[in-house]
């Protein structure tokens, strides 16, 4: 007898429905076809034990399981429940009149209980688009799938629950989730706040500019000056996620299996801080069975690279294209996957190998060592970082001051106002959302300078040793500073402030 059940496979951040055909005929044996991986091939042992421990059995006949489309590779143990229900229906151990109306996914334990699976959100979205009535999945993933409306989501903890549902012995209630309420309840919850930062007003100002224009930042300072502490607080001043951004971000984390079991929707901007020993595949994504990397997990949020020169140079260079295109494309012989990667890069570094250049007696690095240290970061990568800011140690008087600093909430209000100005400015450009994305055409149109400003930037390039590549970056940052001032035109004050955020272009840094 032939029965069809339905599961799903995730490719990139999108899902595709998989039809599981189970045929039971005369003979003996178990044949699984349709390009399954090893985890799926092992499912026969899990299914057999689970059914036996629940009072059912594997038929002693020839069982053929086909996973269509057969030319796509299927991975993981999430098809256990899909196959098990097909076997029970094909052997007429359960009723199956409405089985084809539901998507079924879940990993079976030997006692019949269910383990959570990855990629539930894109699967639920695809199930709704393909007209399925409901979705059966492990109870740990139910809240995540319930984000999708117009789809009945049933979270179950044991295979007996879904068997009893189709046998009409129990009436399961679908999981209901108010997505907007869930989103609005937690969208402003951040563990760190700028009110906890003592001193460093000039650095906070630079980070406010970076957040307002979406600019990448490099913090340069000795150990203990507060670089990491400041970076951790940047998400708290970025504009809140929109609901569409939250769904997009949640899909990526769901596919990677990084979404907590208690979480249904990511409501705050992600903050990722990989160690400097990370490989290029882990950073950008890929592998034998491609998965999102750290830059995709940072999508719509912040990627913080602490001790930037300690990263392998080859690892850093693979970021150059994603920083420009804001997507990562992973190509294999039979398929190509694209992951979104629109993130704000925050990097930190010491000014020298010893960490204490230029005027501290602890500095023991030779000029050759310093040159080698600075050259670990290539010019093309620095070219994609708009703001270079020197972080000085905090004086004792500031550290001992009991007064609170300006809270993140106030800074965020100014950032949101500046972003709203940019949204209105670029409303006719679908690919432009904030100032850091401006190209030569937009710079000519929106960054016109008066004579005084032009002379100022010319003098800076000639007298301060600023490189030619700094010119566009200065204009972008100046445009953001003007937006924060609610100024339609860029004036000399905005240019002067932007110039000081190009530390590594100055003579003496060895770049």
Secondary structure, DSSP 8 states (H G I E B T S, - for coil): -EEEEEEEEEETTEEEEEEEEEEEESS-EEEEESSB-HHHHTHHHHHHHHHHHTT----SSEEEEEEESTTS-B-SSTTHHHHHHHHHHHTTSS--TTGGGEEE--EE-TTSBEE--S-HHHHHHHHHHTT-SEEEEEGGGHHHHTTSSSSEEEEESBHHHHHHHHTTS---------HHHHHHHHTT--S--GGG--S-HHHHHHHHHHHHHT--EEEEE-TTSSHHHHHHTGGGGS----HHHHHHHHHHHHHHT-S-TT-SS--S--EE---TT--HHHHHEETTTTEE-HHHHTTTSEEEESSGGGS-HHHHHTHHHHHHHSEEEEE-SS-EEEEE---EEEEEE-SSSSS-TTT-TT----HHHHHHHHTTS-HHHHTT--EEEEE----HHHHT--S----HHHHHHHHHHHHHHHHHHTTT-TT--SGGG--HHHHHHH----HHHHHHHHHHHHHS---TTHHHHHHHHHHHHHHHTT-SS--HHHHHHHHTTBGGGSTTS--
